[in-house]
Amino acid sequence: MKHILIVDDAATVRMYHRGILEAAGYQVDEAINGIEALEKALNNSYDLYLVDVNMPKLDGYSFVRELRGHSTIPQAPAVMVSTEAQTSDQIKAYEAGANLYIIKPTRPDILLNHVRLLLGEINT
């Protein structure tokens, strides 16, 4: 079973994404900010990260940058999810090491298609 870490400071967003992913058969963990997410990533192996941009303590860009800089953490796709819709936000996400940038709110079918594609479960 694929293991996904949702990183978002909003409980309602974590619950929404968790519901979609668990219903599709994924094992899900949660973190409320980038610092907690890094701690979890150091102690667990994840197949994908679903990361909010705007969070206290350590934002999504910084988390992904830190994640990509850790040689001891197995690298997995990172999907940035944000209400920020500017092209500059997307560029920042890709420069930090994100594999995909999705604008909130995410439709369940679109989120699952992206997740399955990044996990290699479907072909284009």
Rosetta silent file (secondary structure, phi, psi, omega in degrees, C-alpha in Angstrom):
SEQUENCE: MKHILIVDDAATVRMYHRGILEAAGYQVDEAINGIEALEKALNNSYDLYLVDVNMPKLDGYSFVRELRGHSTIPQAPAVMVSTEAQTSDQIKAYEAGANLYIIKPTRPDILLNHVRLLLGEINT
SCORE:     score description
SCORE:     0.000 S_00000001
   1 L     0.000  130.970 -179.450    0.000    0.000    0.000 S_00000001
   2 L   -71.765  142.905 -173.780    1.363    3.411   -1.009 S_00000001
   3 E  -114.022  121.960 -175.471    2.081    5.815    1.859 S_00000001
   4 E  -120.540  137.496  175.163    1.298    9.543    1.454 S_00000001
   5 E  -106.811  121.775  174.891    2.104   12.445    3.781 S_00000001
   6 E   -95.456  125.805 -179.589   -0.313   15.387    3.747 S_00000001
   7 E  -118.985  106.435 -178.035    1.327   18.596    4.968 S_00000001
   8 L  -159.515  138.078 -179.055   -1.153   21.392    5.672 S_00000001
   9 L   -80.229  -13.107 -179.558   -1.850   23.658    8.643 S_00000001
  10 L   -93.539  117.268 -178.584   -5.632   23.615    7.997 S_00000001
  11 H   -59.249  -38.131 -178.862   -7.372   20.644    9.632 S_00000001
  12 H   -65.577  -37.646  178.874  -10.303   20.825    7.199 S_00000001
  13 H   -68.819  -43.682  177.922   -7.980   20.588    4.187 S_00000001
  14 H   -59.437  -43.541 -179.132   -6.070   17.657    5.704 S_00000001
  15 H   -64.291  -42.290  179.113   -9.369   15.884    6.416 S_00000001
  16 H   -60.989  -51.434 -179.770  -10.633   16.550    2.867 S_00000001
  17 H   -65.811  -41.042  178.325   -7.465   15.215    1.213 S_00000001
  18 H   -57.631  -46.297 -179.717   -7.222   12.290    3.654 S_00000001
  19 H   -57.954  -44.614  179.807  -10.799   11.244    2.809 S_00000001
  20 H   -63.662  -48.178 -174.730  -10.091   11.263   -0.925 S_00000001
  21 H   -71.623  -41.008  178.988   -6.798    9.383   -0.627 S_00000001
  22 H   -67.323  -37.570  177.629   -7.919    6.789    1.921 S_00000001
  23 H   -62.208  -27.260  179.301  -11.060    6.042   -0.107 S_00000001
  24 L   -88.402    1.299  174.387   -8.722    5.308   -3.030 S_00000001
  25 L    97.046   14.338  179.906   -6.756    2.823   -0.900 S_00000001
  26 L   -94.556  149.334  171.761   -3.749    4.874    0.210 S_00000001
  27 E   -86.713  131.739 -172.661   -2.215    4.925    3.682 S_00000001
  28 E  -125.630  134.719  168.891   -2.122    8.549    4.878 S_00000001
  29 E  -116.727  161.989  179.876   -0.164   10.441    7.531 S_00000001
  30 E  -129.804  150.856  171.645   -0.538   14.123    8.355 S_00000001
  31 E  -138.799  145.401 -175.673    1.727   16.966    9.419 S_00000001
  32 L   -93.972   -7.189  175.530    0.627   20.489   10.364 S_00000001
  33 L  -162.680  175.049 -176.438    3.750   22.282    9.106 S_00000001
  34 H   -65.182  -31.816  179.444    7.051   21.717    7.329 S_00000001
  35 H   -66.783  -47.971  177.550    9.018   21.051   10.521 S_00000001
  36 H   -62.079  -38.302  179.670    6.685   18.251   11.614 S_00000001
  37 H   -63.628  -42.407  178.037    6.714   16.922    8.044 S_00000001
  38 H   -62.367  -41.836  177.501   10.537   16.774    7.986 S_00000001
  39 H   -59.914  -44.017  179.731   10.554   14.884   11.289 S_00000001
  40 H   -66.933  -40.050 -179.292    8.060   12.378    9.892 S_00000001
  41 H   -65.548  -30.555  178.017    9.987   12.044    6.614 S_00000001
  42 H   -72.080  -24.359 -175.284   13.171   11.244    8.576 S_00000001
  43 H  -109.036   -6.476 -178.668   11.395    8.423   10.432 S_00000001
  44 L  -137.404  160.649  176.520    9.071    7.023    7.750 S_00000001
  45 L  -107.527  119.615 -179.632    9.228    6.181    4.088 S_00000001
  46 L  -110.164  148.564  178.295    6.654    8.014    1.961 S_00000001
  47 L   -93.113  -17.593 -179.143    5.727    7.408   -1.657 S_00000001
  48 E  -163.839  147.175  176.088    4.330   10.922   -2.159 S_00000001
  49 E  -116.973  132.275  175.677    4.032   14.262   -0.376 S_00000001
  50 E  -113.544  108.080 -164.512    0.963   16.507   -0.700 S_00000001
  51 E  -121.899  126.974  172.634    2.158   19.898    0.522 S_00000001
  52 E   -74.249  154.009  178.351    0.419   23.221    1.214 S_00000001
  53 L   -84.308  -54.689 -173.148    2.426   26.364    0.419 S_00000001
  54 L   -90.649  104.946  178.296    1.411   28.756    3.202 S_00000001
  55 L  -142.091  152.804  176.190    2.133   27.285    6.641 S_00000001
  56 L   -73.457  164.564  176.437    3.650   28.605    9.872 S_00000001
  57 L    70.808  -59.133  178.140    7.155   27.655   11.064 S_00000001
  58 L  -146.710  112.445 -176.377    8.292   26.142    7.742 S_00000001
  59 L   -74.420  174.007 -176.345    6.327   26.813    4.552 S_00000001
  60 H   -61.968  -40.858  178.700    5.796   24.358    1.718 S_00000001
  61 H   -61.093  -46.929 -178.139    8.556   25.726   -0.508 S_00000001
  62 H   -65.640  -39.056  178.179   11.093   25.497    2.321 S_00000001
  63 H   -60.168  -49.767 -177.933    9.908   22.006    3.284 S_00000001
  64 H   -63.366  -40.962  177.593   10.341   20.670   -0.255 S_00000001
  65 H   -59.572  -45.719  178.182   13.745   22.385   -0.562 S_00000001
  66 H   -63.393  -45.018  179.873   14.859   20.795    2.750 S_00000001
  67 H   -56.951  -47.992 -178.621   13.429   17.430    1.709 S_00000001
  68 H   -66.684  -24.292 -179.243   15.336   17.499   -1.588 S_00000001
  69 H   -86.028   -7.879 -178.800   18.541   18.452    0.255 S_00000001
  70 L   -91.121  113.925  179.232   18.446   15.463    2.631 S_00000001
  71 L   -74.978  -17.525 -178.521   20.438   12.535    1.299 S_00000001
  72 L   -87.381  -10.720  179.036   19.081   10.294    4.091 S_00000001
  73 L   -98.057  122.980  175.998   15.426   10.775    3.092 S_00000001
  74 L   -58.657  130.752 -176.597   14.223    8.608    0.194 S_00000001
  75 L   -79.725  135.536  179.685   13.043   11.002   -2.508 S_00000001
  76 L  -138.465  159.285  178.889    9.408   10.833   -3.543 S_00000001
  77 L   -58.497  144.173  176.367    7.197   13.055   -5.685 S_00000001
  78 E  -122.680  124.054  177.644    5.985   16.250   -4.014 S_00000001
  79 E  -106.591  120.004  176.150    2.726   17.879   -5.059 S_00000001
  80 E   -87.871  133.492  179.290    2.295   21.489   -3.967 S_00000001
  81 E  -126.269  123.303 -174.959   -1.327   22.473   -3.333 S_00000001
  82 E  -153.322  159.307  172.535   -2.160   26.131   -2.825 S_00000001
  83 L   -82.943  -12.006  179.775   -4.665   28.903   -3.272 S_00000001
  84 L   -71.950  116.542 -172.941   -1.811   30.962   -4.758 S_00000001
  85 L  -107.914    5.479 -178.810   -2.537   30.996   -8.488 S_00000001
  86 L   -73.212  146.143  176.559    0.257   33.237   -9.780 S_00000001
  87 H   -58.303  -36.203 -179.380    2.755   31.832  -12.277 S_00000001
  88 H   -62.968  -33.762  177.256    5.529   33.061   -9.968 S_00000001
  89 H   -66.766  -41.516  178.836    4.196   30.795   -7.179 S_00000001
  90 H   -64.737  -42.985  179.396    4.274   27.809   -9.504 S_00000001
  91 H   -61.136  -43.859  178.207    7.821   28.647  -10.625 S_00000001
  92 H   -58.399  -40.726 -179.459    8.908   28.926   -6.972 S_00000001
  93 H   -64.437  -45.541 -179.933    7.422   25.492   -6.281 S_00000001
  94 H   -67.568  -37.220  177.199    9.229   23.846   -9.182 S_00000001
  95 H   -65.042  -31.098  178.606   12.492   25.583   -8.266 S_00000001
  96 H   -74.584  -19.188  178.823   12.123   24.208   -4.719 S_00000001
  97 L   118.762    9.779  178.552   11.827   20.674   -6.135 S_00000001
  98 L   -70.382  150.553  177.504    8.087   20.090   -6.480 S_00000001
  99 L   -93.464  -21.989 -176.347    6.901   17.692   -9.172 S_00000001
 100 E  -157.092  151.085  178.268    3.488   19.291   -9.603 S_00000001
 101 E  -128.621  120.584 -179.452    1.559   22.420   -8.560 S_00000001
 102 E  -119.024  138.240  178.987   -2.217   22.248   -8.066 S_00000001
 103 E   -92.719  131.850  178.098   -4.458   25.200   -7.220 S_00000001
 104 L   -74.746  152.968   -4.033   -7.015   24.722   -4.403 S_00000001
 105 L   -78.240  146.830 -177.832   -9.707   23.672   -4.147 S_00000001
 106 L   -93.693  135.807  174.262   -8.794   20.381   -5.758 S_00000001
 107 L   -78.507  137.735 -177.492  -11.408   18.186   -7.358 S_00000001
 108 H   -53.442  -44.412 -177.545  -11.147   14.597   -6.066 S_00000001
 109 H   -65.636  -38.847  179.891  -10.920   13.026   -9.540 S_00000001
 110 H   -69.341  -43.893  177.984   -8.178   15.430  -10.660 S_00000001
 111 H   -58.207  -47.861 -178.877   -6.204   14.985   -7.427 S_00000001
 112 H   -64.666  -38.265  177.348   -6.372   11.193   -7.721 S_00000001
 113 H   -60.918  -44.847  178.613   -5.348   11.242  -11.389 S_00000001
 114 H   -63.808  -44.789 -179.574   -2.247   13.313  -10.546 S_00000001
 115 H   -61.135  -48.440 -179.142   -1.386   11.120   -7.547 S_00000001
 116 H   -62.211  -38.701  178.633   -1.772    7.891   -9.532 S_00000001
 117 H   -64.887  -48.294 -179.824    0.319    9.283  -12.376 S_00000001
 118 H   -66.223  -27.103  178.115    3.148   10.401  -10.068 S_00000001
 119 L   -86.446    0.129  178.173    3.086    7.058   -8.273 S_00000001
 120 L    74.871   21.665 -177.506    3.414    5.261  -11.600 S_00000001
 121 L   -89.960  -16.984  175.428    0.024    3.567  -11.252 S_00000001
 122 L  -135.999  156.669  176.876   -1.352    4.882  -14.565 S_00000001
 123 L  -103.915  155.338  179.564    0.203    5.759  -17.885 S_00000001
 124 L   -78.689    0.000    0.000   -0.410    8.935  -19.827 S_00000001
